[in-house]
Amino acid sequence: MRDRVVTFFREIYGEFRRVSWPSRLEVIGLTTLVIIIIVLLSIYVGIWDWIFRNFVEFLLQRR
């Protein structure tokens, strides 16, 4: 059992060595892109929420 566990972790280590990790600049750029997309989508959803909320309030006031 111990040999299987040791072999497992050696294989994990070998796989990590083969991974092509992104550079610091790539990580910063992609993180910035994700944050910008989240902000833009939040604004978009917020605008639609505001429109529908006002529409529903308008419909409820007409009664």
Secondary structure, 3 states (H helix, E strand, C coil): CHHHHHHHHHHHHHHHHHCCCCCHHHHHHHHHHHHHHHHHHHHHHHHHHHHHHHHHHHHHHCC
